Amino acid sequence: MSTVPAIALNNGVSIPQLGFGVYQVPPKDTKDATLTALEVGYRHIDTAEMYRNERGVGEAVRESGLDRSEVFVTSKLNNGFHAHDDAIAAFEESLDVLGFDYLDLFLIHWPLPGIDIDFVETWKALEEVYRDGRAKAIGVSNFQANHIRRLVQETEIVPAVNQIEVHPYLTNDDVRAVNAEHGIATEAWSPIAQGLVLDDPVITGIAAAHGKTPAQVVLRWHVQRGDIVFPKSVTRSRVEENFDLFDFELSDSDLGLITALNKDQRTGPNPDEFNWIP
């Protein structure tokens, strides 16, 4: 079994650098998909309230035979609960649905800069669940550089992570740089741009040279850049393929060629404009 590197967050909590994402995994399939990932060797699962599949994650962890402390689980706040008291209640609901006493990491899912509740208020609610120990670490998702700077200036606890869209067509290096400046780990969602980058001739050429698949090369690029990544698949062979990243290394030239593919192409919403509440 591959050994997944761990990254120390800014509060000392250790997070596996490679995880398994359950975005768009139907709730009825989530338990089995997560169990498969845990059998393959993943020890980091990323879910969210808005995915509506937290229950399946919790069931899989309990049925896996692993101790709760062996599996790092992240969830994220639903966009409809940014008010302080609502955020606390939503966090407690996540614990109840998962069947856990604590979460390893809890995130504000989107900054929602256009709504009438300031994300600073939301963050202060997360600071409370961190202080009482029910969240071992707290962070944000889809926060832009200006959002990060506001949190650092106006609150007491620096986020442990910022989960943002990152892939070779959107390297997002400006936000990654602000994260690094403040000791915030970058987590990369949509790591293969929903498959858009897999036919790129630069990536297919590097993959052929290493005897690896394009997806493995892109995920390895993420790992060597120091980001945390959690690909998603419900196909066991693909889940195994995505885990098999630690028996090869990309050269500096390989890394540079992949990074140079950046064209600021998003697969998801722009966080400066996204204010959707379900």
C-alpha positions in Angstrom: 0.0 0.0 0.0 1.3 3.5 -0.9 2.3 5.7 2.0 0.4 9.0 1.8 2.4 12.0 3.0 0.9 14.1 5.8 0.9 17.8 6.1 1.0 19.6 9.4 -1.6 22.4 9.5 -0.9 25.7 11.3 -2.4 24.4 14.5 -0.3 21.2 14.5 -3.1 18.9 13.3 -1.9 16.4 10.7 -3.9 15.9 7.5 -3.2 13.2 4.8 -2.2 15.0 1.6 -4.3 12.7 -0.6 -7.9 12.2 0.2 -11.2 11.0 -1.3 -13.9 13.4 -2.3 -17.6 12.6 -2.3 -18.9 15.6 -4.3 -21.7 14.5 -6.6 -21.7 11.0 -5.2 -25.4 10.2 -4.7 -26.3 9.7 -1.1 -27.4 6.1 -1.7 -24.0 5.3 -3.1 -21.8 7.2 -0.7 -21.4 4.5 2.0 -20.1 1.9 -0.5 -17.9 4.4 -2.4 -16.3 5.6 0.9 -15.9 2.0 2.1 -14.1 1.2 -1.2 -11.8 4.2 -0.7 -11.0 3.2 2.9 -10.3 -0.4 1.7 -7.9 1.0 -1.0 -6.0 2.9 1.7 -7.4 6.5 1.8 -7.6 7.9 5.3 -9.0 11.4 4.4 -12.6 11.9 3.3 -14.0 15.2 2.1 -17.8 15.9 2.3 -20.1 18.8 2.8 -23.6 19.6 4.1 -24.7 20.7 0.7 -23.6 17.3 -0.8 -26.4 15.7 1.3 -24.2 12.6 1.7 -22.6 13.1 5.2 -24.6 10.2 6.6 -23.0 7.7 4.2 -19.6 8.9 5.1 -20.3 8.3 8.8 -21.7 4.9 8.1 -18.7 3.9 6.1 -16.2 5.0 8.7 -18.1 3.0 11.4 -18.4 -0.1 9.2 -14.8 0.0 8.0 -13.4 -1.5 11.2 -11.1 1.5 11.5 -10.9 3.6 14.6 -12.5 7.0 14.2 -9.1 8.6 14.9 -7.6 6.8 11.9 -9.8 8.7 9.4 -9.6 12.4 8.8 -13.1 13.7 7.9 -13.9 17.2 6.6 -17.3 18.8 6.1 -18.5 22.2 5.1 -21.1 24.7 6.2 -24.3 24.9 4.0 -24.6 28.3 2.3 -28.0 28.9 3.9 -26.6 29.0 7.5 -24.1 31.9 7.6 -25.7 33.7 10.5 -23.8 33.0 13.7 -26.4 30.9 15.6 -27.4 29.2 12.4 -23.8 28.2 11.7 -23.4 26.7 15.2 -26.7 24.7 14.7 -25.6 23.5 11.3 -22.3 22.3 12.6 -24.1 20.4 15.3 -26.4 18.9 12.7 -23.4 17.7 10.7 -22.1 15.9 13.8 -25.5 14.3 14.3 -25.9 13.2 10.7 -22.3 11.8 10.6 -22.7 10.2 14.0 -19.4 11.7 15.2 -18.4 13.5 18.4 -16.0 15.8 16.5 -14.9 16.7 13.0 -11.3 16.8 12.0 -11.9 19.9 9.8 -14.9 22.1 9.2 -15.0 24.8 6.5 -17.1 27.8 5.4 -18.0 26.4 2.0 -18.3 29.8 0.1 -17.7 33.4 1.2 -20.9 34.6 -0.4 -19.7 38.2 -0.5 -23.0 39.6 -1.9 -25.3 38.4 0.9 -26.3 40.5 3.9 -24.4 38.3 6.4 -20.7 39.0 6.6 -18.5 36.0 6.4 -16.5 37.4 9.3 -19.5 36.7 11.5 -19.7 33.2 10.2 -16.0 32.7 10.9 -16.4 33.7 14.5 -19.0 30.9 14.9 -16.4 28.4 13.6 -13.9 29.8 16.0 -16.3 28.8 18.8 -16.6 25.2 17.7 -12.9 25.0 17.4 -12.3 26.3 20.9 -14.7 23.8 22.4 -12.8 21.0 20.7 -15.6 19.7 18.5 -13.7 20.7 15.3 -10.0 19.8 15.5 -9.3 22.4 12.8 -11.3 25.1 10.9 -10.9 26.6 7.5 -12.5 28.1 4.5 -13.3 27.1 0.9 -13.3 29.3 -2.2 -12.0 32.3 -0.4 -10.2 34.8 -2.5 -7.0 36.7 -1.5 -9.0 39.7 -0.2 -11.3 37.5 1.8 -8.4 35.8 3.5 -6.8 39.1 4.3 -10.0 40.3 6.0 -10.2 37.2 8.2 -6.6 37.5 9.2 -7.0 41.2 10.1 -10.5 41.0 11.8 -10.6 37.7 13.6 -8.4 35.7 16.1 -7.8 32.4 14.5 -6.1 32.0 11.1 -7.8 29.4 8.9 -6.0 26.1 8.7 -6.9 25.5 5.1 -8.4 27.2 2.1 -10.0 24.8 -0.3 -10.0 26.3 -3.8 -10.3 25.3 -7.4 -6.9 24.4 -8.7 -5.8 22.4 -11.8 -3.4 22.9 -14.7 -5.8 25.2 -16.5 -6.4 27.3 -13.3 -3.2 27.3 -11.2 -4.7 29.9 -8.9 -1.2 30.9 -7.8 -2.2 34.3 -6.5 -4.5 32.8 -3.9 -2.1 30.0 -3.2 0.6 32.6 -2.4 -1.6 34.5 0.0 -2.5 31.2 1.7 1.2 30.4 2.0 2.0 33.9 3.4 -0.4 33.2 6.3 0.5 29.6 6.9 -2.8 28.4 5.4 -2.6 25.0 3.6 -4.1 25.0 0.1 -6.6 22.2 -0.8 -7.3 21.7 -4.5 -10.8 20.9 -5.7 -11.6 19.9 -9.3 -8.0 18.7 -9.5 -8.2 17.4 -13.0 -10.7 20.1 -14.2 -13.5 17.5 -14.5 -11.3 15.7 -17.0 -10.7 18.7 -19.3 -6.9 18.5 -18.9 -6.5 14.7 -19.4 -6.3 15.0 -23.2 -3.8 17.9 -23.2 -0.8 16.8 -25.3 1.7 18.2 -22.7 0.1 16.0 -20.0 -0.3 12.9 -22.2 3.3 13.2 -23.3 4.6 13.4 -19.7 2.3 10.5 -18.7 3.7 8.3 -21.5 7.3 9.2 -20.5 6.6 8.0 -16.9 4.4 5.0 -17.8 1.5 6.6 -15.8 -2.0 7.8 -16.7 -2.7 11.5 -17.4 -4.8 11.6 -14.2 -1.9 10.2 -12.1 0.5 12.8 -13.6 -1.9 15.7 -12.8 -2.5 14.5 -9.3 1.2 14.0 -8.8 1.7 17.6 -9.9 -0.6 18.8 -7.2 1.2 16.7 -4.6 4.7 18.0 -5.5 3.4 21.6 -5.5 2.5 20.9 -1.8 -1.3 21.1 -2.1 -3.8 18.7 -0.5 -5.9 16.9 -3.1 -8.9 14.6 -3.0 -10.0 13.2 -6.4 -13.5 11.6 -6.7 -14.6 8.4 -8.4 -17.1 5.7 -7.7 -15.2 3.2 -9.9 -12.8 1.0 -7.9 -10.2 0.8 -10.6 -10.1 4.6 -10.8 -10.1 5.0 -7.0 -7.0 2.7 -7.0 -5.4 4.5 -9.9 -5.8 7.9 -8.1 -4.1 6.4 -5.0 -1.1 5.1 -6.9 0.9 8.3 -7.0 3.9 7.7 -4.8 6.2 5.4 -6.9 7.3 8.1 -9.3 8.3 11.8 -9.3 7.9 14.5 -11.9 11.0 16.5 -12.8 11.2 20.3 -12.4 10.8 20.5 -16.2 7.6 18.4 -16.0 6.2 20.6 -13.3 7.0 23.7 -15.1 5.4 22.5 -18.4 2.2 21.6 -16.6 2.1 24.8 -14.6 2.6 26.8 -17.8 -0.8 25.4 -19.1 -2.6 27.9 -16.9 -5.2 29.9 -18.7 -7.4 30.9 -15.8 -10.2 28.6 -16.9 -12.7 27.8 -14.2 -14.9 24.7 -14.1 -16.9 26.1 -11.2 -18.3 29.5 -10.1 -16.2 32.6 -9.5 -16.1 33.1 -5.7 -16.3 36.9 -6.2 -19.7 36.5 -7.9 -21.2 33.4 -6.4 -24.0 34.0 -3.8 -26.3 31.0 -4.3 -28.2 29.8 -1.3 -30.0 26.4 -1.7 
